[in-house]
Amino acid sequence: MHIKKLLVLLLFLLSTNAFTQRKFAQLDQILPDPNTYRTASGSPGKDYWQQQADYNINIKLDETNHIIYGEEVITYTNNSPDVLSYLWIQLDQNVRAKDSDTHALRTSSISDKQSTTSLENFEKTFDGGFKLEYVKDGQDNNLQFTIVKTMMRVDLPTSLKPNSKQILKIKWHYNINNTREIGGRSGYEHFDDDNNDVYCIAQFYPRMCVYNDIEGWQNKQFLGRGEFTVGFGDFKVSITVPDDYLVAASGELTNSKDVLTHLQQKRLQEAKSEFEQPIEIATLEEANERIKSKSKRSKTWNFEAKNVRDFAFAASRRFIWDALNTKLPNGKTAMAMSMWVKEGDCLWSKFSTKAVAHTLKWYSHYTIDYPYPVAWSIDGNMGMEYPMICFNHGRCEDDGTYDARMKYSHIGVIIHEVGHNFFPMIINSDERQWTWMDEGLNTFVQYLTEQQWERNYPSRRGPAQLITEYMAGDQSKIAPIMTNSESIFQFGNNAYFKPATALNILRETILGRELFDYAFKEYATKWAFKQPYPADFFRTMEEASGVDLDWFWRGWFYTTEPVDISLIETKHFKINPLNPEEKFEILTEEKSSEPINISTIRNNNEILKTYNEIDTTINDFYTTFDENKPNYLDKEKYQEEIKNFDNTDSTIIQENKNYYQLSFENLGGLPMPIILQFKYQDGTDTIYRIPAEIWRFDDTIVTKVFPTDKEVKEIILDPFLETADIDRSNNYYPRREEKSRFEIFKAKQEKTRNPMQIENDRKSNSRT
């Protein structure tokens, strides 16, 4: 052969081999090189460092004009090896300024019919953003600063050397946004009935940007979606509010005798020894009295929070308050508490604080023990999280009932937002850059915790089959998980749903629960109160489990390829008793049954008692409402008679095995394990689990032979819905017809009564 043709052929063969193995290539060229700050094992290195920012803040809430007035002293410690000539500070409230990029970047259009409210939204009239009065150093000298939209650079007259501190003094005020009119992650909600407000206040103070070994200064602008990247510090915060307000905040209340009544103090003390049922600290009746009185005097609440990355608070005279002490796995306790308004009493009084306690217990089980003294759930009619406090939703119908969707949405958002105490408030990921590291990991543990709450809890995210519609969608509108927060298509699916599903698949199918849980807990332990990045998570999970997962991270996190493995051909062979050299026969196709998710099967065996089985007081109408269990088809018993033959193959002939040659095609592109269920004619079955590495040499089509003692009635690919296969119609031998249902409905429908209302009516009618 000519040398040139030989080289071309060789290059072709090499490129073909690289093409087929690219999905199993190592991530070395993608992940940053390990160093003394972050090791190859995924651990913080011997030279790991992070900055410290301590805050002393005084806040005054003007409820008449809806204004926050604040003064703060920041003590910034430079633990880095670098000399800093300037400091960057976040001004998150500037996202609501009239010249904010958030307004400019938001697309808009006018339709043939336009409401007056939407027309008003085209013109931004709210005067948002920080109004800075001064920025000074520790000696009260004015400092030069430059505001760049939601960021501020403070120029230092003398560079800040390593192991040195810089004092900053800042005074400001800003107008608080109405969340019903403008939205936002914090603000106030107004109630027309009694002309009162509920304040859920966050991002209310200028706070230090993160400076670290990965990003340098993380001063990427806040556009509203990518959440907050902040470092750890100690907080002392004084909050002055009207005299009849109740206040909840990050940290511990240090002057309870000054701000609580004697009765409230007594009830709170009782709650510290109660571990079963919440104790009311401030009742509905007392809230109604405060609403009527509407004091004009003021009172200052003092809070301290140590080693936290942020601070938030809530304040209102409308609040109802209860508390329950929670035992953690390490034997310590933390107070689970809630404040809510009367419009949500039917839900909050029954579920909220118990959901907080439940979350602390199970997140501690799967990660690290909750380290803080308190965890709050606040009725802010939203979903947002901060250290030790979160703002949640859940409101009742006018008659005090609720539907199932509201119940589980209420419990789910509390578990999710309280869970954020762990991701990212303790395991402190960079939210501005990588949303999935807090939302995705948190949504995954939320799923585990929901399943511990109530058997067959209707979790929205976690099980693999629930992600298939998204993964099968328009690829031009899907971004890889490893996409910056501000550039993600379909934010919820990408940052919450897909990573949570990926981790559940990793736990159930790739590693198994024991290996996964050990590695995941190791990651949480290593990076508690530190700032991990994706490579740290990937490396820790591999290092602690002892399994090479580069193919998994590459497929699930770096691409948008879906899972679609097709069982394209099935051949059934048997040795002919009359002639051992004859070819095999092909079996006929038969019908199959519906599968059950692997998590459900294991949870039924491993969860001894769910929360509602231990504490029946949280059971209600929906606990057993509309439960369905999948039914399997009756299986006919079949056994073929074994014949004896006197020849050298007598043993094989006597076994009379069946040989099934199966061919699979990877239509979706994302390699996954091949999980098979062989259902036999006699009603028994066998599960085969083939690792994803079967695709490493040919990622398009693979063939494998399975010897069995019995004849197969049906073969099911992905029988327990483990892999997020987007097209199950090609997962059966023989092929199965998948049915869909549709509903006929009227274009305009009146609001239907929820099942609880219908049941209440029935009981009322039966009594009369």
Buried (B, 14 or more C-beta within 10 A) or exposed (E): EEEEEEEEEEEEEEEEEEEBBEBBBEBEEBBEEBEEBBBBBBBBBEEBBBBBBBBBBBBBBBBEEBBBBBBBBBBBBBBBEBEBEBBBBBBBBBBBBEEBBBBEEEEEEEEEEEEEEEEEBEEBEEEBBBBBEEBBBEEEEEBEBEBEBBBBBBEBEEEBEEEBEBEBBBBBBBBBBBBEEBEBBBBBBBBEEEEBBBBBBBBBBBBBBBBBBBBEBBBBBBBBBBBBBBBBBBBBBBBBBBBBBBBBBBBBBEEBEEBBEEEBBEBBEBBEEEEEEBBBBBBBEBBBEBBEEBEEEBBBBBBBBBBBBBBBBBBBBBBBBBBBBBBBEEEEBBBBBBBBBBBBBBBBBBBBBBBBBBBBBBBBBBBBBBBBBBBBBBBBBBBBBBBBBBBBBBBBBEEEBBBBEBBBBBBBBBBBBBBBBBBBBBBBBBBBBBBBBBBBBBBBBBBBBBBBBBBBBEBBBBBBBBBBEBBBBEEEEBBBBBBEBBEBBBBBBBBBBBBBBBBBBBBBBBBEEEBBBEBBBBBBEBBBBBBBBBBBBBBBBBBBBEBEBBBBBBBBBBBBBBBBBBBBEBBBBBBEBEEEEEEBEEBEEBEBBEBBBBBBEBBEEEEEEBBBBEBEEBEBBBBEEEEEEEEEBEBEEEEEEEEEBEEEEEEEBEEBBBBBBBBBBBBBBBBBBBBBBBBBBBBEBBEBEBBBEBBBEEBEEBEBEBEBEBBBBBBBBBBBBBBBBBBBEBBBBBEBEEEEEEEEEEEEEEEEBBBBBEBBEEEEEEEE
